[in-house]
């Protein structure tokens, strides 16, 4: 058995180095560089991120956390953990009041089986009300081979690791093992509150092997290690009253199949010491988690290299969440790095959340959220991924949002992309000024003070669009940045609001566009143009009447060559267009209605022949920022 379990070094830094070879990527060492300096086209360096270890991210006192130190995780495993001489195994046979063991290192007292020395122990049989207790002061590991055990305890845990250098639990091929603890624990005094899980360890613990483990945590947790917990190549099912699987210092999962149903968090690492925040690392496998708390929750860093994830919190995206509760899909309070994986997340709270930074390097995401699709207090960067947010309050939200690549679709009941400072206090309709994105004191559009130069925006708040493809369908602002926007490349399509209190593009300080394709359709009352120092031409068309959803907008050169055709998904009264095909000094004609022979993607026709529409406007581009019609926004500020 030991020969088939090859050592795989578990260090986040090793994985980061491998991923970096693939091209544009974010390592834990440079994750802290995601906060942008004012006026720069790319996120600039910072030596630390701000992490607030609280579930809702509302505290103003946030410790400075060094992400690189969190990433420097060295798990407890060694190659020797997985090798032993079968002749040295100690057999333990479990039976009610008839347990047997072939070693003096095992003490049997009725249905309590105590293992008092390091070594390798093969257990089989059943206890209807018993316990395996490990207590040894040796610096050598204890191996427990669970070869078809069924252990239930009516007053405590089924297995308790009281003291050991470390414990390796091995699940042999074809073995099925069951552990269940008490619904109510009986402790020796009111000052004692451990154990508190069906499988409980005060030492570093590893679970591995091709067999299966089924755990019923009737009182509190299913599986808990007060130190580090490593799960490798294992199949585990847990039903728990509170948390499913918990590794306090760290939880590392590699190529395992986990099925969890929990009344608290699914996976959890909750060491809250500033210099050793709990870390979760997942390297492959299949995880199905239904949790009343967070599906995956770490006080420090969550890093996912690959895997298949089906995560559901509470009863999904339509469920209300109490103010003092957290029901997020993936939560890493200091940081989250996702390199790859397939994710189906249906969460009552944010689907992906950090009080610090999030970096998405790849993966396929299907997200439905009762709050934000992805939220980071400090910075959120997408370098490559296929992300579909089918339901959210706000799609992507952070102080700095950077999109360098990938394909992103967002459906939001408020803002699609929200650049905002501060912490995550805006969910579940809790806006300060109305629904959705409502203005304060009668000022339309979620931007109190907008009519004054500079508004209430911040030079530290940015949305960078450098590449990729983004489609936004938002009931509030399509893109709302309480600071500045920089667009250098990619394609950004916005089906924005139908009410005049919001805009398809909403910014407070500047919007400089130097590249990429932008089409933003929405209401006219708060429509904005890019800033005058943009180098790529743009045109804002404002219509006298609002055509119905699906009515084609077509833009052609003065000589009749078709540049683009777009059919917004909702009623609209303004269309902002910017494209490398627009040239200052040239004439263009815009048309409404008619039809386009071709195939549309998110309303945008890549090619085809336009016919049957009516002329909306003829315009000569005299500068990089142009408009046609009368509009009520305050765009074009520098």
TARAGI-V930638 format. One record per residue. N is the residue number from 1. RES is the residue in three letters. SS is DSSP state (@ for helix, = for strand, . for the rest). PSI is psi in degrees with one decimal (NA if undefined). D_LAST is the distance of its C-alpha to the last C-alpha in Angstrom with 1 decimal. Layout:
N | RES | SS | PSI | D_LAST
N | RES | SS | PSI | D_LAST
This chain:
1 | UNK | . | -47.7 | 68.3
2 | UNK | @ | -34.8 | 66.7
3 | UNK | @ | -24.9 | 66.7
4 | UNK | @ | -12.6 | 64.6
5 | UNK | . | 94.2 | 61.8
6 | UNK | . | 143.3 | 59.9
7 | UNK | . | 133.9 | 57.6
8 | UNK | . | 118.8 | 53.9
9 | UNK | . | 129.5 | 52.0
10 | UNK | . | 86.7 | 49.6
11 | UNK | = | 131.7 | 46.7
12 | UNK | @ | -36.7 | 43.1
13 | UNK | @ | -35.9 | 42.4
14 | UNK | @ | -44.9 | 44.8
15 | UNK | @ | -42.5 | 43.2
16 | UNK | @ | -42.0 | 39.7
17 | UNK | @ | -39.5 | 41.1
18 | UNK | @ | -43.3 | 42.6
19 | UNK | @ | -37.0 | 39.6
20 | UNK | @ | -27.6 | 37.4
21 | UNK | . | -20.6 | 39.7
22 | UNK | . | -7.4 | 38.5
23 | UNK | . | -140.2 | 35.1
24 | UNK | . | 116.7 | 31.6
25 | UNK | . | 167.3 | 32.5
26 | UNK | . | 127.1 | 31.9
27 | UNK | . | 165.2 | 34.7
28 | UNK | . | -30.1 | 35.3
29 | UNK | . | -33.9 | 34.9
30 | UNK | . | 9.5 | 31.3
31 | UNK | @ | -31.7 | 30.4
32 | UNK | @ | 0.2 | 29.0
33 | UNK | @ | 14.2 | 26.3
34 | UNK | . | -2.2 | 24.3
35 | UNK | . | 125.2 | 21.8
36 | UNK | . | 145.3 | 18.6
37 | UNK | . | 149.3 | 17.0
38 | UNK | . | 135.0 | 13.3
39 | UNK | . | -2.6 | 11.4
40 | UNK | . | 143.1 | 14.7
41 | UNK | . | -11.5 | 15.6
42 | UNK | . | 158.3 | 18.9
43 | UNK | . | 135.8 | 20.4
44 | UNK | . | 167.1 | 21.5
45 | UNK | . | 143.6 | 24.9
46 | UNK | . | 145.6 | 26.2
47 | UNK | . | -8.9 | 29.9
48 | UNK | . | 165.4 | 30.4
49 | UNK | = | 161.1 | 29.3
50 | UNK | = | 123.2 | 29.9
51 | UNK | = | 132.4 | 32.7
52 | UNK | . | 103.5 | 34.1
53 | UNK | . | 71.2 | 37.6
54 | UNK | . | 151.1 | 37.8
55 | UNK | . | -33.7 | 38.0
56 | UNK | . | -11.5 | 35.3
57 | UNK | . | 43.7 | 32.9
58 | UNK | . | -8.7 | 32.5
59 | UNK | . | 143.2 | 33.7
60 | UNK | . | -14.2 | 31.3
61 | UNK | . | 102.6 | 33.7
62 | UNK | . | 125.8 | 33.0
63 | UNK | = | 151.2 | 35.0
64 | UNK | = | 127.7 | 33.5
65 | UNK | = | 130.1 | 35.0
66 | UNK | . | 108.4 | 35.5
67 | UNK | @ | -35.0 | 35.3
68 | UNK | @ | -37.0 | 37.3
69 | UNK | @ | -34.9 | 40.2
70 | UNK | @ | -34.7 | 40.2
71 | UNK | @ | -18.8 | 40.4
72 | UNK | . | 58.6 | 43.3
73 | UNK | . | 123.9 | 45.8
74 | UNK | = | 107.8 | 49.4
75 | UNK | . | 170.2 | 51.5
76 | UNK | . | -5.5 | 55.1
77 | UNK | . | 152.0 | 56.8
78 | UNK | . | 155.9 | 59.1
79 | UNK | @ | -33.9 | 61.0
80 | UNK | @ | -16.4 | 64.2
81 | UNK | @ | -30.7 | 63.1
82 | UNK | @ | 13.1 | 63.9
83 | UNK | . | 136.3 | 67.3
84 | UNK | . | 165.9 | 70.7
85 | UNK | . | 121.0 | 74.3
86 | UNK | @ | -26.8 | 75.5
87 | UNK | @ | -18.5 | 78.9
88 | UNK | @ | -2.3 | 77.1
89 | UNK | . | 141.3 | 75.9
90 | UNK | = | 121.2 | 77.3
91 | UNK | = | 132.2 | 78.0
92 | UNK | = | 119.6 | 77.4
93 | UNK | = | 124.9 | 78.8
94 | UNK | = | 133.0 | 77.5
95 | UNK | . | 143.6 | 79.8
96 | UNK | . | 117.9 | 80.3
97 | UNK | . | 22.6 | 82.6
98 | UNK | . | 34.5 | 83.7
99 | UNK | . | 148.4 | 81.0
100 | UNK | = | 146.9 | 82.2
101 | UNK | = | 147.7 | 80.8
102 | UNK | . | 36.5 | 82.3
103 | UNK | . | 146.1 | 81.2
104 | UNK | . | -9.8 | 81.9
105 | UNK | . | -5.8 | 78.1
106 | UNK | = | 122.4 | 77.8
107 | UNK | = | 129.1 | 79.1
108 | UNK | = | 122.4 | 80.0
109 | UNK | = | 92.6 | 80.5
110 | UNK | . | -118.8 | 81.0
111 | UNK | . | 11.8 | 77.7
112 | UNK | = | 118.0 | 75.7
113 | UNK | = | 113.5 | 75.4
114 | UNK | = | 129.1 | 74.2
115 | UNK | = | 120.1 | 73.2
116 | UNK | . | 5.6 | 73.9
117 | UNK | . | 154.6 | 73.3
118 | UNK | . | 157.6 | 70.9
119 | UNK | = | -169.9 | 71.9
120 | UNK | = | 124.4 | 71.6
121 | UNK | = | 126.9 | 72.8
122 | UNK | = | 117.6 | 73.3
123 | UNK | = | 140.3 | 73.4
124 | UNK | = | 159.8 | 74.7
125 | UNK | = | -168.4 | 76.1
126 | UNK | = | 150.0 | 75.1
127 | UNK | = | 119.9 | 75.1
128 | UNK | . | -21.7 | 74.9
129 | UNK | . | 81.7 | 74.1
130 | UNK | . | -173.5 | 73.6
131 | UNK | = | 145.6 | 71.2
132 | UNK | = | 123.9 | 70.6
133 | UNK | = | 126.5 | 69.9
134 | UNK | = | 125.1 | 68.8
135 | UNK | = | 103.4 | 69.5
136 | UNK | . | 142.5 | 70.0
137 | UNK | . | 14.5 | 69.2
138 | UNK | . | 152.3 | 69.4
139 | UNK | . | 9.8 | 66.6
140 | UNK | . | 154.7 | 67.3
141 | UNK | . | 159.9 | 65.7
142 | UNK | = | 127.6 | 67.3
143 | UNK | = | 127.0 | 67.3
144 | UNK | = | 111.3 | 68.0
145 | UNK | = | 108.5 | 68.9
146 | UNK | = | 97.7 | 68.7
147 | UNK | = | 64.7 | 71.1
148 | UNK | = | 62.9 | 71.3
149 | UNK | = | 152.1 | 71.1
150 | UNK | = | 104.1 | 70.8
151 | UNK | = | 125.6 | 70.3
152 | UNK | = | 144.3 | 69.8
153 | UNK | . | 136.8 | 69.9
154 | UNK | . | -9.5 | 70.6
155 | UNK | . | -7.3 | 69.5
156 | UNK | . | -156.9 | 67.0
157 | UNK | . | 159.0 | 65.3
158 | UNK | . | -41.8 | 67.0
159 | UNK | = | 128.8 | 66.1
160 | UNK | = | 124.3 | 65.2
161 | UNK | = | 99.3 | 64.4
162 | UNK | = | -39.4 | 65.3
163 | UNK | = | 128.8 | 65.4
164 | UNK | . | 156.1 | 65.0
165 | UNK | . | -48.4 | 63.3
166 | UNK | = | 161.0 | 61.6
167 | UNK | = | 132.4 | 62.8
168 | UNK | = | 116.7 | 62.6
169 | UNK | = | 123.4 | 63.4
170 | UNK | = | 131.6 | 64.6
171 | UNK | . | 100.7 | 65.0
172 | UNK | . | 158.9 | 67.6
173 | UNK | . | 139.2 | 67.5
174 | UNK | . | 5.5 | 68.8
175 | UNK | . | 142.9 | 68.8
176 | UNK | = | 124.6 | 67.5
177 | UNK | = | 136.8 | 67.0
178 | UNK | = | 132.1 | 66.4
179 | UNK | = | 136.6 | 65.4
180 | UNK | = | 138.8 | 65.2
181 | UNK | . | -173.0 | 65.1
182 | UNK | . | 153.4 | 66.2
183 | UNK | . | -34.3 | 64.5
184 | UNK | . | 121.8 | 65.2
185 | UNK | . | 148.3 | 65.7
186 | UNK | . | 113.1 | 68.6
187 | UNK | . | 156.4 | 67.7
188 | UNK | . | -23.0 | 70.3
189 | UNK | . | 169.6 | 68.5
190 | UNK | . | -12.4 | 65.5
191 | UNK | . | -6.0 | 63.7
192 | UNK | . | 131.4 | 63.7
193 | UNK | . | 21.3 | 61.1
194 | UNK | . | 149.4 | 61.4
195 | UNK | . | 167.0 | 61.9
196 | UNK | . | 29.7 | 59.5
197 | UNK | = | 154.4 | 59.4
198 | UNK | = | -40.3 | 62.0
199 | UNK | = | 109.3 | 61.4
200 | UNK | = | 136.0 | 60.5
201 | UNK | = | 135.3 | 60.1
202 | UNK | . | -2.3 | 59.5
203 | UNK | . | 166.2 | 59.4
204 | UNK | = | 139.1 | 57.3
205 | UNK | = | 141.6 | 58.2
206 | UNK | = | 138.5 | 58.0
207 | UNK | = | 125.8 | 59.0
208 | UNK | = | 161.4 | 59.8
209 | UNK | . | 157.4 | 62.2
210 | UNK | . | -6.1 | 62.7
211 | UNK | . | -163.5 | 64.4
212 | UNK | = | 153.6 | 62.8
213 | UNK | = | 126.5 | 62.2
214 | UNK | = | 122.0 | 62.0
215 | UNK | = | 133.2 | 61.0
216 | UNK | = | 108.9 | 61.4
217 | UNK | = | 92.5 | 59.7
218 | UNK | . | -26.4 | 61.3
219 | UNK | . | -44.9 | 60.4
220 | UNK | . | -104.0 | 57.0
221 | UNK | = | 162.4 | 55.7
222 | UNK | = | -62.0 | 57.1
223 | UNK | = | 128.6 | 56.7
224 | UNK | = | 134.8 | 55.6
225 | UNK | = | 129.9 | 55.5
226 | UNK | . | -8.9 | 54.8
227 | UNK | . | -125.3 | 53.9
228 | UNK | = | 150.1 | 52.6
229 | UNK | = | 126.4 | 53.3
230 | UNK | = | 127.3 | 53.5
231 | UNK | = | 117.7 | 54.3
232 | UNK | = | 127.4 | 55.2
233 | UNK | . | 43.3 | 56.6
234 | UNK | . | 159.5 | 57.8
235 | UNK | = | 116.5 | 58.1
236 | UNK | = | 134.1 | 57.6
237 | UNK | = | 134.4 | 57.5
238 | UNK | = | 131.8 | 56.7
239 | UNK | = | 122.9 | 57.0
240 | UNK | = | 144.4 | 56.1
241 | UNK | . | -33.3 | 55.9
242 | UNK | . | -117.4 | 52.9
243 | UNK | . | 148.2 | 51.3
244 | UNK | . | -64.5 | 52.5
245 | UNK | = | 125.9 | 52.2
246 | UNK | = | 125.3 | 51.1
247 | UNK | = | 108.7 | 50.8
248 | UNK | . | -52.0 | 49.8
249 | UNK | . | -44.4 | 48.8
250 | UNK | = | 156.6 | 47.8
251 | UNK | = | 115.1 | 48.6
252 | UNK | = | 126.7 | 48.8
253 | UNK | = | 125.0 | 49.7
254 | UNK | = | 120.1 | 50.7
255 | UNK | = | 46.7 | 52.0
256 | UNK | = | 160.3 | 53.4
257 | UNK | = | 114.7 | 53.8
258 | UNK | = | 134.4 | 53.0
259 | UNK | = | 115.5 | 53.5
260 | UNK | = | 136.4 | 52.5
261 | UNK | = | 112.8 | 52.8
262 | UNK | = | 150.5 | 51.9
263 | UNK | . | -11.8 | 51.6
264 | UNK | . | -132.1 | 49.1
265 | UNK | . | 152.8 | 46.9
266 | UNK | . | -70.5 | 48.0
267 | UNK | = | 139.2 | 47.3
268 | UNK | = | 137.6 | 46.5
269 | UNK | = | 111.7 | 46.1
270 | UNK | . | 24.0 | 45.7
271 | UNK | . | 120.2 | 46.3
272 | UNK | . | 15.5 | 43.8
273 | UNK | . | 131.5 | 44.5
274 | UNK | . | -32.4 | 41.3
275 | UNK | . | 2.0 | 42.9
276 | UNK | . | 51.3 | 44.4
277 | UNK | . | 145.4 | 42.5
278 | UNK | . | 138.0 | 44.1
279 | UNK | = | 139.9 | 43.2
280 | UNK | = | 128.6 | 43.8
281 | UNK | = | 129.9 | 44.1
282 | UNK | = | 124.2 | 45.1
283 | UNK | = | 82.2 | 46.4
284 | UNK | = | 171.8 | 47.6
285 | UNK | = | -177.4 | 49.9
286 | UNK | = | 121.2 | 49.8
287 | UNK | = | 122.0 | 48.7
288 | UNK | = | 114.8 | 49.3
289 | UNK | = | 126.5 | 48.3
290 | UNK | = | 112.8 | 48.6
291 | UNK | = | 143.9 | 47.6
292 | UNK | . | -16.3 | 47.3
293 | UNK | . | -139.8 | 45.0
294 | UNK | . | 144.3 | 42.6
295 | UNK | . | -46.9 | 43.9
296 | UNK | = | 124.9 | 42.8
297 | UNK | = | 123.7 | 41.9
298 | UNK | = | 139.4 | 41.4
299 | UNK | . | -27.9 | 40.5
300 | UNK | . | -109.1 | 39.1
301 | UNK | = | 134.8 | 38.3
302 | UNK | = | 123.3 | 39.1
303 | UNK | = | 126.6 | 39.3
304 | UNK | = | 121.0 | 40.6
305 | UNK | = | -38.9 | 41.7
306 | UNK | = | 177.4 | 43.3
307 | UNK | = | 171.0 | 45.4
308 | UNK | = | 125.4 | 45.8
309 | UNK | = | 126.1 | 44.5
310 | UNK | = | 104.1 | 45.4
311 | UNK | = | 131.9 | 44.0
312 | UNK | = | 131.9 | 44.4
313 | UNK | = | 143.4 | 43.8
314 | UNK | . | -129.3 | 45.6
315 | UNK | . | 26.2 | 46.2
316 | UNK | . | -167.7 | 42.9
317 | UNK | . | -15.8 | 39.5
318 | UNK | . | 2.5 | 41.0
319 | UNK | . | 136.3 | 42.6
320 | UNK | . | 151.0 | 41.4
321 | UNK | . | 131.0 | 41.0
322 | UNK | . | 150.9 | 42.1
323 | UNK | . | -30.8 | 39.6
324 | UNK | . | 15.6 | 41.6
325 | UNK | . | 164.4 | 42.1
326 | UNK | . | 128.9 | 40.3
327 | UNK | . | 59.2 | 40.9
328 | UNK | . | 158.1 | 38.5
329 | UNK | . | -63.5 | 39.3
330 | UNK | = | 122.6 | 38.3
331 | UNK | = | 117.4 | 37.3
332 | UNK | = | 105.3 | 36.8
333 | UNK | . | -33.5 | 35.5
334 | UNK | . | -45.1 | 34.5
335 | UNK | = | 159.0 | 33.5
336 | UNK | = | 130.6 | 34.3
337 | UNK | = | 124.1 | 34.7
338 | UNK | = | 115.8 | 36.0
339 | UNK | . | -40.3 | 37.2
340 | UNK | . | 175.1 | 39.0
341 | UNK | . | 166.1 | 41.2
342 | UNK | = | 123.2 | 41.7
343 | UNK | = | 124.7 | 40.5
344 | UNK | = | 109.4 | 41.5
345 | UNK | = | 121.4 | 40.0
346 | UNK | = | 97.5 | 40.8
347 | UNK | = | 142.1 | 39.6
348 | UNK | . | -27.6 | 39.6
349 | UNK | . | -166.0 | 36.8
350 | UNK | . | 140.4 | 34.0
351 | UNK | . | -44.2 | 35.4
352 | UNK | = | 123.9 | 33.9
353 | UNK | = | 136.9 | 32.8
354 | UNK | = | 142.1 | 32.0
355 | UNK | . | -5.7 | 31.0
356 | UNK | . | -103.3 | 29.7
357 | UNK | = | 153.3 | 28.7
358 | UNK | = | 132.8 | 29.7
359 | UNK | = | 122.7 | 30.0
360 | UNK | = | 112.6 | 31.4
361 | UNK | . | -18.5 | 32.9
362 | UNK | . | -174.0 | 34.9
363 | UNK | . | 169.6 | 37.2
364 | UNK | = | 122.1 | 37.7
365 | UNK | = | 128.2 | 36.6
366 | UNK | = | 108.6 | 37.8
367 | UNK | = | 132.0 | 36.3
368 | UNK | = | 122.4 | 36.9
369 | UNK | = | 142.3 | 35.6
370 | UNK | . | -13.5 | 36.0
371 | UNK | . | -120.2 | 32.8
372 | UNK | = | 147.2 | 30.2
373 | UNK | = | -54.8 | 31.0
374 | UNK | = | 128.5 | 29.6
375 | UNK | = | 129.4 | 28.2
376 | UNK | = | 133.4 | 27.4
377 | UNK | = | -38.6 | 26.3
378 | UNK | = | -58.3 | 24.7
379 | UNK | = | 145.5 | 24.0
380 | UNK | = | 118.9 | 25.1
381 | UNK | = | 129.9 | 25.4
382 | UNK | = | 115.5 | 27.2
383 | UNK | . | -33.5 | 28.4
384 | UNK | . | 127.5 | 31.1
385 | UNK | . | 161.3 | 32.8
386 | UNK | = | 107.6 | 33.9
387 | UNK | = | 121.2 | 32.6
388 | UNK | = | 112.8 | 33.6
389 | UNK | = | 98.6 | 32.6
390 | UNK | = | -21.0 | 34.8
391 | UNK | = | 133.4 | 34.3
392 | UNK | . | 161.6 | 31.9
393 | UNK | . | -55.8 | 30.1
394 | UNK | = | 141.7 | 27.0
395 | UNK | = | -66.9 | 27.2
396 | UNK | = | 130.1 | 25.3
397 | UNK | = | 132.3 | 23.9
398 | UNK | = | 167.4 | 22.8
399 | UNK | = | -39.4 | 20.3
400 | UNK | = | 118.6 | 19.5
401 | UNK | = | 124.6 | 20.5
402 | UNK | = | 125.7 | 21.0
403 | UNK | = | 112.8 | 22.8
404 | UNK | . | -17.8 | 24.3
405 | UNK | . | -177.7 | 27.2
406 | UNK | . | 175.6 | 29.7
407 | UNK | = | 121.7 | 30.1
408 | UNK | = | 128.3 | 28.9
409 | UNK | = | 131.9 | 29.8
410 | UNK | = | 129.4 | 28.7
411 | UNK | = | 120.8 | 30.2
412 | UNK | = | 139.5 | 28.8
413 | UNK | . | -16.7 | 29.9
414 | UNK | . | -118.5 | 26.5
415 | UNK | . | 140.8 | 23.4
416 | UNK | . | -56.2 | 23.9
417 | UNK | = | 125.6 | 21.5
418 | UNK | = | 113.2 | 20.4
419 | UNK | = | 109.1 | 18.2
420 | UNK | . | 142.9 | 19.4
421 | UNK | . | 175.2 | 20.7
422 | UNK | . | -162.2 | 24.2
423 | UNK | . | 178.7 | 27.4
424 | UNK | . | 81.4 | 28.9
425 | UNK | . | 14.0 | 29.8
426 | UNK | . | 6.0 | 28.4
427 | UNK | . | 167.9 | 31.2
428 | UNK | . | 40.5 | 33.8
429 | UNK | . | 18.0 | 32.0
430 | UNK | . | 36.9 | 31.3
431 | UNK | . | 156.9 | 27.8
432 | UNK | . | -17.9 | 27.2
433 | UNK | . | 22.9 | 26.2
434 | UNK | . | -170.0 | 28.2
435 | UNK | . | 129.1 | 29.1
436 | UNK | . | 145.1 | 27.2
437 | UNK | . | 28.8 | 23.8
438 | UNK | . | 156.5 | 24.8
439 | UNK | . | 157.9 | 23.0
440 | UNK | @ | 135.0 | 24.4
441 | UNK | @ | 32.3 | 26.4
442 | UNK | @ | -5.9 | 25.8
443 | UNK | . | 123.1 | 22.0
444 | UNK | . | 141.9 | 21.6
445 | UNK | . | 34.9 | 20.3
446 | UNK | . | 19.7 | 20.5
447 | UNK | . | 65.3 | 17.2
448 | UNK | . | 132.7 | 18.7
449 | UNK | . | 3.8 | 16.4
450 | UNK | . | -31.9 | 13.8
451 | UNK | . | -11.8 | 14.1
452 | UNK | . | 144.5 | 12.7
453 | UNK | . | 127.5 | 9.2
454 | UNK | . | -19.1 | 8.8
455 | UNK | . | -140.7 | 12.2
456 | UNK | . | 22.1 | 14.6
457 | UNK | . | 168.2 | 12.7
458 | UNK | . | 141.6 | 13.7
459 | UNK | . | -8.4 | 12.4
460 | UNK | . | -1.3 | 15.8
461 | UNK | . | 127.1 | 15.4
462 | UNK | = | 150.1 | 14.7
463 | UNK | = | 118.7 | 16.0
464 | UNK | = | 122.0 | 16.8
465 | UNK | = | 101.0 | 18.5
466 | UNK | . | -13.1 | 20.3
467 | UNK | . | -178.3 | 23.5
468 | UNK | . | -173.1 | 26.1
469 | UNK | = | 125.5 | 26.5
470 | UNK | = | 128.1 | 25.3
471 | UNK | = | 129.0 | 26.4
472 | UNK | = | 130.5 | 25.4
473 | UNK | = | 105.8 | 27.3
474 | UNK | = | 141.5 | 26.1
475 | UNK | . | -28.2 | 27.3
476 | UNK | . | -143.2 | 24.2
477 | UNK | . | 140.5 | 20.7
478 | UNK | . | -56.5 | 21.0
479 | UNK | = | 118.3 | 18.2
480 | UNK | = | 113.1 | 17.0
481 | UNK | = | 117.9 | 14.8
482 | UNK | . | 41.6 | 14.4
483 | UNK | . | -117.8 | 11.7
484 | UNK | = | 158.3 | 10.0
485 | UNK | = | 136.5 | 11.5
486 | UNK | = | 120.9 | 12.5
487 | UNK | = | 117.8 | 15.0
488 | UNK | . | -13.5 | 17.2
489 | UNK | . | -178.0 | 20.4
490 | UNK | . | -175.7 | 22.9
491 | UNK | = | 126.7 | 23.3
492 | UNK | = | 114.7 | 21.7
493 | UNK | = | 132.9 | 23.4
494 | UNK | = | 121.1 | 22.8
495 | UNK | = | 99.9 | 25.3
496 | UNK | . | -154.7 | 23.5
497 | UNK | . | 161.6 | 24.7
498 | UNK | . | -12.9 | 26.9
499 | UNK | . | 148.9 | 26.1
500 | UNK | . | -2.5 | 23.3
501 | UNK | . | -0.3 | 22.6
502 | UNK | . | 168.8 | 20.8
503 | UNK | . | 156.0 | 18.7
504 | UNK | . | -39.8 | 19.1
505 | UNK | = | 127.0 | 15.6
506 | UNK | = | 113.0 | 14.2
507 | UNK | = | 161.1 | 11.3
508 | UNK | . | -26.2 | 10.0
509 | UNK | . | -61.8 | 6.9
510 | UNK | = | 156.1 | 5.5
511 | UNK | = | 99.4 | 8.0
512 | UNK | = | 120.5 | 8.8
513 | UNK | = | 123.7 | 12.3
514 | UNK | . | -5.9 | 14.6
515 | UNK | . | 171.1 | 17.9
516 | UNK | . | 175.1 | 20.1
517 | UNK | = | 126.1 | 21.1
518 | UNK | = | 127.0 | 19.4
519 | UNK | = | 117.4 | 21.1
520 | UNK | = | 112.2 | 20.2
521 | UNK | = | 140.0 | 22.6
522 | UNK | = | -157.9 | 22.8
523 | UNK | . | 172.4 | 22.9
524 | UNK | . | -19.9 | 20.9
525 | UNK | . | -32.5 | 20.4
526 | UNK | . | 23.3 | 17.2
527 | UNK | . | 141.0 | 16.0
528 | UNK | . | 149.6 | 12.4
529 | UNK | . | 166.0 | 11.1
530 | UNK | . | 170.9 | 9.0
531 | UNK | . | 156.9 | 5.6
532 | UNK | . | -20.4 | 6.5
533 | UNK | . | 12.7 | 7.1
534 | UNK | . | 148.2 | 9.6
535 | UNK | . | -14.2 | 13.1
536 | UNK | . | 136.2 | 15.1
537 | UNK | . | 149.2 | 15.6
538 | UNK | = | 157.4 | 15.3
539 | UNK | = | 130.6 | 17.0
540 | UNK | = | 118.2 | 16.9
541 | UNK | = | 125.9 | 20.5
542 | UNK | = | 127.0 | 21.5
543 | UNK | = | 149.6 | 25.2
544 | UNK | = | -35.4 | 27.5
545 | UNK | = | 157.8 | 29.7
546 | UNK | = | 109.3 | 29.3
547 | UNK | = | 159.5 | 31.6
548 | UNK | . | 164.6 | 33.6
549 | UNK | . | 140.0 | 33.0
550 | UNK | . | -5.9 | 33.9
551 | UNK | . | 125.9 | 33.1
552 | UNK | = | 139.2 | 32.0
553 | UNK | = | 125.1 | 28.7
554 | UNK | = | 135.4 | 29.3
555 | UNK | = | 128.8 | 27.1
556 | UNK | = | 159.1 | 29.0
557 | UNK | = | 166.6 | 28.7
558 | UNK | . | -24.5 | 30.0
559 | UNK | . | 2.0 | 33.3
560 | UNK | . | 4.8 | 33.7
561 | UNK | . | 132.5 | 32.9
562 | UNK | = | 128.5 | 31.7
563 | UNK | = | -45.9 | 28.3
564 | UNK | = | 152.4 | 28.1
565 | UNK | = | 131.3 | 29.9
566 | UNK | = | 133.5 | 28.8
567 | UNK | = | 96.1 | 30.9
568 | UNK | . | 149.4 | 29.0
569 | UNK | . | -10.3 | 31.3
570 | UNK | . | 168.3 | 30.5
571 | UNK | . | 143.1 | 30.1
572 | UNK | = | 155.7 | 26.6
573 | UNK | = | 1.0 | 24.9
574 | UNK | = | 147.9 | 21.6
575 | UNK | = | 121.4 | 21.1
576 | UNK | = | 126.7 | 17.9
577 | UNK | = | 133.4 | 19.0
578 | UNK | = | 135.6 | 17.7
579 | UNK | . | 148.9 | 20.4
580 | UNK | . | -16.5 | 21.4
581 | UNK | . | -13.7 | 23.8
582 | UNK | . | 134.0 | 21.4
583 | UNK | . | 128.1 | 21.4
584 | UNK | . | 134.1 | 19.5
585 | UNK | . | -5.3 | 22.3
586 | UNK | . | 162.4 | 24.4
587 | UNK | = | 145.7 | 25.7
588 | UNK | = | 152.9 | 25.8
589 | UNK | = | 134.2 | 27.8
590 | UNK | = | 139.0 | 27.2
591 | UNK | = | 152.9 | 30.4
592 | UNK | = | 147.8 | 31.4
593 | UNK | . | -160.8 | 34.6
594 | UNK | . | -159.6 | 37.3
595 | UNK | = | 160.6 | 38.1
596 | UNK | = | 124.4 | 37.4
597 | UNK | = | 106.7 | 40.2
598 | UNK | . | -176.4 | 39.1
599 | UNK | . | 131.5 | 38.2
600 | UNK | = | 143.2 | 35.0
601 | UNK | = | 116.0 | 33.5
602 | UNK | . | 34.3 | 31.5
603 | UNK | . | -10.8 | 31.4
604 | UNK | = | 125.8 | 30.1
605 | UNK | = | 124.2 | 32.6
606 | UNK | . | -34.2 | 32.8
607 | UNK | . | 179.8 | 35.0
608 | UNK | . | 179.6 | 37.5
609 | UNK | = | 126.4 | 38.3
610 | UNK | = | 141.5 | 36.6
611 | UNK | = | 155.5 | 38.8
612 | UNK | . | 0.7 | 39.4
613 | UNK | . | 176.0 | 36.0
614 | UNK | = | 148.1 | 34.8
615 | UNK | = | 125.3 | 32.0
616 | UNK | = | -47.8 | 28.9
617 | UNK | = | 148.8 | 26.8
618 | UNK | = | 130.3 | 26.8
619 | UNK | = | 139.1 | 23.5
620 | UNK | = | 129.3 | 22.8
621 | UNK | . | 111.7 | 19.6
622 | UNK | . | -10.4 | 18.2
623 | UNK | . | -178.6 | 14.8
624 | UNK | . | -25.0 | 13.3
625 | UNK | = | 119.6 | 11.9
626 | UNK | = | 154.5 | 14.9
627 | UNK | = | 154.2 | 16.6
628 | UNK | = | 122.6 | 20.2
629 | UNK | . | 175.0 | 21.5
630 | UNK | . | 126.1 | 20.5
631 | UNK | . | 162.8 | 18.5
632 | UNK | . | 9.6 | 17.7
633 | UNK | . | -177.9 | 14.5
634 | UNK | . | 46.6 | 11.1
635 | UNK | . | -179.3 | 9.0
636 | UNK | . | 11.3 | 6.5
637 | UNK | . | 152.5 | 3.8
638 | UNK | . | NA | 0.0
